[in-house]
Amino acid sequence: MGARGRIKDLWREQRLFEQRSVVAVAVVCLLAAALVARLYWLQVSKHAEYTALAQGNRVRTEPLPAPRGVIYDRAGSILAENRPAYQLELVREQVPDLEATLQGLVRIGLLQADDLEAARRTVRSRRPFDGVPIRLRLDEEDMARFALHRFEFPGVDIRTRLARNYPQGEVGVHALGYVGTISEADLARIDREQYAGTSTIGKTGVEAAFEDALRGRNGSREIMVNAQGRSVERLGPLQAALRNMPGRPGSDLFLTLDLEVQRVAEQAVQGRRAAVVALDPRNGDVITLVSTPGFDPNGFARGLTRAEFTALNENPDRPLFNRALRGTYPPGSTIKPVVALAGLESGVTTTQDPVACPGWFSLPGSSHRFRDWKKGGHGRVSMQQAIAQSCDVYFYSLARTLGVDRLHEFLGRFGLGAATGLDVGGERPGLLPSPGWKRGAFKRPAQQVWFPGETVIFGIGQGYMTSTPMQLAHMTAVLARRGENFRPRLVRALRDPATQAVTVVPPAPLPRVALRDPAGWDAAIGGMVAVMQGGTASRSAYGAQYTIAGKTGTAQVFSVAQDAKYDESAISERLRDHAWFIAFAPVEDPRIAVAVLVENGRSGSGTAAPIARTVMDAYLLRKFPPPPGADAPPAPDAAPVGSGE
């Protein structure tokens, strides 16, 4: 029996099988129930959420940059506009190897090796999912080259954008400014959301000062993309419900600039380091704002290479420097009419008090001679004669009598030593010196002392005093309107492109310069008229159809020793005197006030005054000289020759 096998229990096996089957069925049912519950949760309870997620996998939201506002001159001529352009953009999160991608773009000629570091910084400073422009304004050859190699560069694509265009080229560039690529410094101060999809920002001039108004507000659009992130119309049978959110275009700006007069002024100073500012003294409108040499702002709008920017930045003539607003120079004799007013207002002189001019002036007890520009002197001169002939000795004596404190206070009333408040930033205030200023400016006690000789040269706009061409144009405008004072402005109106509603920017009055005796204005302005009628700038007024009041000026670049003679031929061109001229016209009803500076221009009468006359003729008479290279009428033979500064 022991060797025999066990008898098989079929009933027990059947029962075990049935038990296991029940358990298996129960498990299957539970799993099926869980699956159904999960499906219900996913497809019903979470339908809206997962639909949005699924939509996000095949639909991408892209920003739609708003068109930048158009800029016009006062007559409606376009100064800055937008044009369609193609640019190369990179999305960092879609690029497997950023360095290899950038090197590859250099290899196929779409990037310059010198620009790689700038491209790296730009890409890494932006959010990973933002499209970052790494090359602006592609031409047809560039686009064809990229299309051939497109498969090599995932995350890089060509986008159509509106690019800034300046149809007038260099004309008015220092007033308009320009747009350039958004830098790391820009990103630190702007709201990135508002600049999503935007590659440029206003850098200088009107473009920067009115950036918020010009840029508008961006919109957005949804696009369907495939697994590689490229846009497609549909994915198999799927067609997404795509939404577009339109943006709001930037406001159009109307400037006070007169394009035709601006062009004439720039032609008049072509080839020189110079500045011209012309204002309407009735409201502060800037008619022209010139700084030469200039540059083409379209280069910045398309993106300069490092070599191009270096050539501009290291040019010894400094084309990027705005001389009209930031150039500070000794104003020279241009301030003499205001110094004369200070003497009358203070009661230390009258219009008829004569001063003997032997050609030099010395302080009591000193052997040092402050020389007049005219060797041999002017003889006995009254105030009007002193202004007309720009007699230095007269104003040396008057400045000593006035004293530095009264000089400082009175010249400050005309805005000297402070920014004018122009609605475009970047102005420098110049310097109106005083004993208090000197104590704070120097560390050594011996240097902090204000010397009487410094007051003497202060009276002819030399020494520590400096001004910008804009400040002197503003001072001239106040003289023209006999104390009426307006803040200079470049923008006169803004227009909403959607509603066409125009918002006018009203003139901004400043405190009036009031005199105890208004007859003082007649004395100062009479002297300036005499400058143009037999005085130092009489040649420039020859044949004028309107009455001009002006004042020449020459500013020393370096000091000449007491017994030395200024020999222009023996010194470097860049060490020669600067030439100044201020003027307004017509005297009876002034409509334009001009300040002209020519660096190293020798004399105000011979160099700067003819430029101002050309600008005034263009504005008052709409008399435009022929362009460079055209035949010009000969100069009149009988023109009287001016003299002096």
Secondary structure, 3 states (H helix, E strand, C coil): CCCCCCCCCHHHHHHHHHHHHHHHHHHHHHHHHHHHHHHHHHHHHCHHHHHHHHHHHHEEEEEECCCCCCEECCCCCEEEEEEEEEEEEEEHHHCCCHHHHHHHHHHCCCCCHHHHHHHHHHHHHCCCCCEEEEECCCCHHHHHHHHHHHHHCCCEEEEEEEEEECCCCCCCHHHHCCEEECCHHHHCCCCHHHHCCCCEEECCHHHHHCHHHHHCECEEEEEEECCCCCEECCECCECCCCCEECCECCCEEEECCCHHHHHHHHHHCCCCCEEEEEEECCCCEEEEEEEECCCCCHHHHHCCCHHHHHHHHCCCCCCCCCHHHHCCECCHHHHHHHHHHHHHHHCCCCCCCCEEECCEECCCCCCCCEECCCCCCCEEECHHHHHHHCCHHHHHHHHHHHCHHHHHHHHHHCCCCCCCCCCCCCCCCCECCCHHHHHHHCCCHHHCCCCHHHHHHHCCCCCCCEECHHHHHHHHHHHHCCCCCEECECEEEEECCCCCCEEECCCEECCCCCCCCCHHHHHHHHHHHHHHCCCCCHHHHCCCCCCCEEEEEEECCCCCCCCCCCCHHHCCHHHCCEEEEEEEECCCCCCEEEEEEECCCCCHHHHHHHHHHHHHHHHHCCCCCCCCCCCCCCCCCCCCCCCCC
